[in-house]
Amino acid sequence: MDYIRYYLPSLLSPQISGSEPIMSGNESFCTRFTFVAFSSLAELQPVLFLVFLIIYLFTVGGNLIIICLICVTPSLHTPMYFFLVNLSFLEMCYITSVVPQMLVHLLVDTKTITLGGCAAQMYIFAILGLTECCLLAAMAYDRFVAICYPLHYTLLMGPQVCLKLAAASWTTGVVVESVQITWIFTLPFCGTGKIQHFFCDIMPVVKLACVDTSHNEIVMFAVSVLFIMSPCFLILCSYGRIFASILRIPSAAGRRKAFSTCSSHILVVSLFYGTALFTYLQPKTAHTPETDKATALMYTVVTPALNPLIYTLRNKEVKEAFQRLTQRNALRQMA
């Protein structure tokens, strides 16, 4: 989503034609980048380090607990929780691709990264971001089948179908984003190499390119819309059908039970796409380094930290499985 925010304004603004490097005589090509996101907050950096470290440990620990809990609880071996294991693993990798490096940079004066390190970080972050879009769509389809076609659920969402949906999500993320990021790092980068950000996000890095990228941006924008907004459209269609089916349930208790099975997923989708759409729908004049960094912190740090809370506090089956597991462990210690 963040790179749609970059491509759209650039397509609507005049570009310099040609593909020769746009450099002044005293500029050289960059082989290292410097992050300057927190340079004005020198006194607060130890506090920020502690806050982000706690959030990171909580996120990784929470998602690990969810994965282990689902693996050791036979009653949770269902398609919904299969996708939740994939999502939890993805969220751990997602936050790990950004936060550990940010923590190191909060403790040191030289906040640099090599060109290869920047490319690796962007590959991982972008692949996981698009994979999450597809996984959320697969989870919405699972809820759609469960509520709209309950008698055919086990047939339509068998193990092979779940594996294919998960594999398609990961394959789409890897293939599409590998092409996009590979193109970005064929560009020459010049100037000071200072990135107004705390990690190698697409928009700040592309801004450092010293060639005209207007022709490529048209194709990249179309690909971004296709592979990011299509899952969002599928999610909206699925929930449109789900809500219509729920409203046809005669009893209030039945409606509450049906809605409770997808409420956690709705919250996660709202957080993920809400942050992205807020970023995307802002007018170009509203974009500043400060607002961009604040929004990036939301979808790289805060949102992954909230997901374990949502799937434990709002999910009755997960809470009951966790309580049973802790009670068994307590009984074993007493015996």
Buried (B, 14 or more C-beta within 10 A) or exposed (E): BBBBBBBBBBBEEEEEEEEEBBBEEEEEEBEBBBBBBBEEEEEEBEEBBEEBBEBBEBBBEBBBBBBEBBEEBEEBEBBBBBBBBBBBBBBBBBBBBBBEBBBEBBEEEEBBBEBEBBBBBBBBBBBBBBBBBBBBBBBBBBBBBBBBEEEEBEEBBEEEBBEEBBEBBBEBBBEBBEEBBEEBBEBEBBBEBBBBBBBBBBBBBBBBBBBBBBEBBEEBBEBBEEBBBBBBEBBEBBBEBBBEBBEEBEEEEEBEEBBEBBBBBBBBBEBBBBBBBBBBEBEEEEBEEEEBBEBBBBBBBBBBBBBBEBBBEBBEBBEEBBEEBEEEEEEEEEE
